[in-house]
């Protein structure tokens, strides 16, 4: 009798332990539990922790409440301006209503993935290539709205959507590179032209200041020579001021003018001594031939004192 009782107790305890093992469930902190009894939803959600269900009658579905990161495969499409591209993206979403996520849709993850792919294809066809490359923030917002509208009915909310990469054909990459190079060269030329314009203004102001004080040009020349000599060069270049060349040019022109003027003036013929020792009147040579003047009549000799012959001769020579 005692053995039968002990066996019954052991069997009972084993049955209770088996039932407890079959009925016990553990829900993690980031999960919520949805219980279906005979296929019908139980109104109360199971909170995280230890919970019990009826084995064989209840079915527990655990739904994660974490944010899910889902990559969207690269989709190939044609943009609004007829350019073939491949675009991939990533979707961040989470479940806000576990009951709707279990009841409304068979597999909410697969449903979100499919709606993300179709929305990405649609957004590619509506956008231009420049928008895909430079205006991604606006496209991300539009793509998020397109995915979030049907996902709200499934108890899922889209946290954010990001376009990861845009793949272009090699020919299009080369064309865009040439366009960017030409644009940068244009901007470089404009900047150089603006710099030359500003430099010309400053140089004109400096020229006006130097024209008022000519010594400033010489000081500037000396500063240039010092800057060149500071580099320890074997060759020293000395610039010649333009004013010096102009001065030499004016000097040469004035000398040539004087020479030409001297050739046009009449010259004085050499004087011939008269028979009495006196100098004859100087005859002027005209450019045109003139008749010979009459021979001069000699003057009567002058009376001189003895010893004063040299003085009279010198006086006659002076005459």
C-alpha distance (Angstrom), angle and dihedral (degrees) to the residues before:
residue distance angle dihedral
X1 . . .
X2 3.77 . .
X3 3.78 92.6 .
X4 3.79 91.7 52.3
X5 3.76 90.8 50.6
X6 3.78 92.0 49.0
X7 3.79 90.7 48.9
X8 3.80 91.3 50.5
X9 3.79 91.3 49.8
X10 3.78 91.1 49.9
X11 3.77 91.4 48.1
X12 3.78 91.1 48.7
X13 3.75 93.3 49.1
X14 3.79 90.3 47.6
X15 3.79 90.9 50.5
X16 3.79 91.4 49.7
X17 3.79 91.2 48.7
X18 3.79 91.2 48.2
X19 3.78 91.1 48.8
X20 3.82 91.4 47.6
X21 3.79 91.2 49.1
X22 3.78 91.1 50.2
X23 3.80 94.1 44.7
X24 3.79 100.0 41.3
X25 3.81 118.4 99.6
X26 3.81 132.8 174.6
X27 3.80 119.8 -149.5
X28 3.80 116.7 -162.2
X29 3.78 123.9 -129.6
X30 3.83 95.0 -103.8
X31 3.83 93.5 47.7
X32 3.77 138.0 78.6
X33 3.82 125.1 -154.4
X34 3.82 125.8 -132.1
X35 3.81 114.7 -166.0
X36 3.83 122.4 -155.5
X37 3.80 115.5 -167.5
X38 3.78 112.9 -163.4
X39 3.80 86.4 -18.6
X40 3.77 94.3 -53.9
X41 3.77 123.3 114.6
X42 3.76 118.7 -110.4
X43 3.80 109.5 -137.2
X44 3.81 96.7 -133.0
X45 3.76 122.3 76.4
X46 3.75 117.3 -139.1
X47 3.76 112.2 -119.9
X48 3.81 124.5 -142.6
X49 3.79 114.5 -72.7
X50 3.84 136.0 48.2
X51 3.83 117.6 -18.2
X52 3.80 138.6 165.7
X53 3.79 131.7 -135.6
X54 3.76 133.5 -178.0
X55 3.78 107.8 -97.3
X56 3.76 113.7 -124.0
X57 3.81 91.8 9.6
X58 3.80 106.4 58.2
X59 3.78 127.9 51.5
X60 3.79 119.5 -159.6
X61 3.84 120.8 -150.4
X62 3.80 116.6 -166.9
X63 3.79 116.4 -151.4
X64 3.82 121.2 -165.7
X65 3.78 115.1 -132.1
X66 3.82 94.3 -164.5
X67 3.77 125.1 112.7
X68 3.79 108.8 -94.0
X69 3.79 121.0 -145.2
X70 3.79 110.4 -150.3
X71 3.81 122.8 179.9
X72 3.77 115.5 -142.9
X73 3.83 112.9 -140.3
X74 3.79 116.8 -116.1
X75 3.78 111.3 -84.4
X76 3.79 122.1 -154.9
X77 3.77 117.7 -145.3
X78 3.80 146.3 142.6
X79 3.77 118.6 -102.5
X80 3.78 125.9 -134.9
X81 3.84 90.2 -94.8
X82 3.86 92.3 51.6
X83 3.80 101.1 -101.3
X84 3.81 120.1 141.2
X85 3.81 111.7 -131.2
X86 3.80 140.5 164.2
X87 3.79 116.1 -137.8
X88 3.79 129.7 -176.7
X89 3.80 128.4 -175.2
X90 3.80 144.2 178.1
X91 3.82 127.5 -127.4
X92 3.81 126.2 -152.7
X93 3.82 114.3 -161.6
X94 3.82 140.8 151.0
X95 3.79 139.1 -165.2
X96 3.79 115.3 -105.5
X97 3.82 98.3 171.4
X98 3.84 113.8 38.5
X99 3.82 93.0 -173.1
X100 3.82 93.1 56.2
X101 3.83 91.1 44.2
X102 3.82 89.6 55.7
X103 3.80 100.6 37.5
X104 3.83 104.5 33.9
X105 3.79 100.9 47.8
X106 3.78 133.7 27.8
X107 3.81 96.2 -136.4
X108 3.77 114.8 3.7
X109 3.83 93.5 -169.0
X110 3.79 92.9 57.1
X111 3.80 90.9 43.6
X112 3.81 92.6 52.9
X113 3.82 90.6 47.6
X114 3.80 92.6 52.9
X115 3.79 95.5 45.7
X116 3.83 89.2 48.3
X117 3.82 92.0 54.5
X118 3.80 94.4 48.0
X119 3.81 92.2 45.7
X120 3.80 90.6 50.0
X121 3.80 91.1 53.0
X122 3.78 90.3 48.6
X123 3.79 93.9 49.7
X124 3.83 90.4 50.2
X125 3.80 92.1 55.5
X126 3.81 92.8 49.2
X127 3.81 97.3 47.8
X128 3.79 134.7 73.2
X129 3.77 123.7 -125.4
X130 3.81 92.7 -109.7
X131 3.81 90.0 55.4
X132 3.80 91.7 51.6
X133 3.79 90.9 51.5
X134 3.80 103.5 38.7
X135 3.81 109.3 13.2
X136 3.79 101.0 52.2
X137 3.78 95.5 135.8
X138 3.78 92.1 66.4
X139 3.81 91.7 45.2
X140 3.80 90.9 50.0
X141 3.78 90.7 54.6
X142 3.80 92.4 48.4
X143 3.80 91.8 47.8
X144 3.81 90.8 49.2
X145 3.80 91.4 53.8
X146 3.80 92.2 48.2
X147 3.82 92.0 53.4
X148 3.78 96.8 38.8
X149 3.82 97.1 55.4
X150 3.83 97.0 69.7
X151 3.82 94.0 29.9
X152 3.82 92.8 62.7
X153 3.82 89.8 69.2
X154 3.80 89.8 55.9
X155 3.79 94.0 56.1
X156 3.81 91.0 -105.2
X157 3.78 127.5 121.6
X158 3.79 124.6 -161.6
X159 3.78 111.4 -128.5
X160 3.81 97.4 -170.8
X161 3.80 143.3 -33.0
X162 3.80 125.3 -144.3
X163 3.81 129.5 -171.0
X164 3.79 105.3 -135.5
X165 3.79 107.9 -171.3
X166 3.80 140.8 -2.9
X167 3.82 115.2 -153.0
X168 3.81 117.3 -156.7
X169 3.82 131.5 -169.7
X170 3.80 116.3 -97.2
X171 3.81 92.7 -114.8
X172 3.79 90.8 54.6
X173 3.81 90.7 48.5
X174 3.80 91.2 53.4
X175 3.82 91.5 47.5
X176 3.78 91.8 50.5
X177 3.80 90.7 47.4
X178 3.82 91.1 53.5
X179 3.79 90.8 47.4
X180 3.80 92.3 50.5
X181 3.81 91.2 46.9
X182 3.81 92.0 51.0
X183 3.80 91.5 48.2
X184 3.80 92.4 50.1
X185 3.80 91.3 47.8
X186 3.81 89.8 51.4
X187 3.79 91.4 51.6
X188 3.81 91.0 46.8
X189 3.81 91.1 53.4
X190 3.80 91.6 48.9
X191 3.80 91.0 50.2
X192 3.82 91.6 48.9
X193 3.80 91.2 48.7
X194 3.79 91.2 49.8
X195 3.80 90.4 48.9
X196 3.82 91.2 50.6
X197 3.81 90.4 49.5
X198 3.80 92.5 51.6
X199 3.81 91.6 44.4
X200 3.82 91.1 51.7
X201 3.81 89.7 53.3
X202 3.79 91.8 51.4
X203 3.82 91.9 46.0
X204 3.79 91.6 51.0
X205 3.80 90.0 51.8
X206 3.80 90.2 48.7
X207 3.83 90.6 49.7
X208 3.79 91.1 53.1
X209 3.80 91.0 50.5
X210 3.82 92.1 48.4
X211 3.81 91.7 48.5
X212 3.81 89.0 60.1
X213 3.83 92.2 49.2
X214 3.83 110.7 31.7
X215 3.81 91.5 -173.7
X216 3.81 89.1 68.6
X217 3.81 90.2 69.0
X218 3.79 90.9 55.4
X219 3.81 91.2 47.8
X220 3.76 90.2 50.1
X221 3.81 89.8 50.9
X222 3.79 91.0 52.2
X223 3.81 91.0 49.5
X224 3.80 89.9 52.5
X225 3.79 90.8 50.6
X226 3.82 90.6 50.0
X227 3.82 91.5 49.7
X228 3.81 91.3 51.1
X229 3.82 93.3 45.0
X230 3.83 91.9 50.5
X231 3.82 91.0 69.2
X232 3.86 91.6 65.5
X233 3.77 93.4 -121.5
X234 3.79 121.9 172.2
X235 3.81 91.5 -140.0
X236 3.78 122.7 56.7
X237 3.79 118.6 -161.1
X238 3.80 116.2 -155.2
X239 3.78 113.9 -165.0
X240 3.80 116.2 -141.1
X241 3.81 114.4 -135.0
X242 3.75 115.1 -117.0
X243 3.80 89.8 -132.5
X244 3.80 89.8 63.2
X245 3.80 91.7 54.3
X246 3.80 90.5 49.1
X247 3.84 90.6 50.1
X248 3.80 91.4 52.1
X249 3.80 90.4 47.5
X250 3.81 91.7 52.0
X251 3.84 90.8 47.6
X252 3.81 91.5 52.4
X253 3.80 91.8 49.0
X254 3.83 92.5 50.4
X255 3.83 91.4 49.5
X256 3.79 92.1 51.4
X257 3.82 89.7 49.1
X258 3.80 92.2 53.0
X259 3.81 92.0 49.0
X260 3.79 92.4 51.1
X261 3.83 91.3 47.5
X262 3.84 91.7 50.8
X263 3.78 92.2 53.7
X264 3.81 91.9 55.7
X265 3.92 95.6 52.0
X266 3.95 120.7 87.6
X267 3.81 117.7 -103.1
X268 3.89 127.2 -134.1
X269 3.85 115.7 -114.0
X270 3.85 118.3 -133.0
X271 3.86 114.9 -95.6
X272 3.75 121.6 -114.6
X273 3.80 121.4 -143.9
X274 3.72 116.6 -117.3
X275 3.83 124.2 -127.7
X276 3.78 91.6 -100.3
X277 3.85 93.3 55.4
X278 3.77 95.2 -100.4
X279 3.83 122.6 124.6
X280 3.75 116.1 -111.4
X281 3.73 122.8 -124.6
X282 3.82 110.8 -82.9
X283 3.74 112.7 -104.8
X284 3.80 119.5 -140.4
X285 3.75 118.2 -135.7
X286 3.73 111.7 -139.6
X287 3.71 121.9 -157.7
X288 3.80 89.6 -114.2
X289 3.85 121.5 58.6
X290 3.80 114.9 -98.4
X291 3.82 129.7 -170.7
X292 3.79 117.0 -89.6
X293 3.83 113.6 -95.1
X294 3.86 118.4 -117.6
X295 3.76 117.0 -89.7
X296 3.80 111.6 -91.5
X297 3.79 118.8 -109.1
X298 3.79 110.6 -121.7
X299 3.77 115.2 -114.9
X300 3.79 120.0 -125.2
X301 3.77 112.0 -91.2
X302 3.78 116.5 -93.8
X303 3.75 120.8 -117.5
X304 3.74 109.8 -120.2
X305 3.74 133.1 -179.1
X306 3.70 120.0 -109.1
X307 3.79 109.9 -86.3
X308 3.79 93.6 20.6
X309 3.80 95.9 91.3
X310 3.74 92.4 104.7
X311 3.80 92.0 52.5
X312 3.80 92.6 51.1
X313 3.73 91.6 47.6
X314 3.80 90.1 50.3
X315 3.78 90.4 48.3
X316 3.76 91.3 49.8
X317 3.77 89.3 50.2
X318 3.75 90.3 51.6
X319 3.75 89.7 51.7
